[in-house]
Amino acid sequence: MNEALATLLRMTEQFMNAHGSAFPSLKRKLASNQELAKQLKMGLRQAIDSGSVSTSRYERLTDTEFESDEEVQDWYRAVWDYLYEDGPEPE
């Protein structure tokens, strides 16, 4: 597993779990750590483009279920929009 994907999985587990998202905290963390921000951005891009995070992997990390791998990709697109495009916080 590459560093970018490992970073995405760590941040998913820490900030995007079923017990409530912590997106504002994630934004603050990324603002204070440029290397982390770079790795997460690359990991998100990889997950969106290649579907490298399956529904089962996401569920193991977060205890949140999706119906398909495409829904996981859509979720990560919403996260991307929030973090990098000033979109709304993902629900």
Secondary structure, DSSP 8 states (H G I E B T S, - for coil): --HHHHHHHHHHHHHEETTEE-HHHHHHHHHH-HHHHHHHHHHHHHHHHH--S-HHHHHHHHS---SSHHHHHHHHHHHHHHHHS------
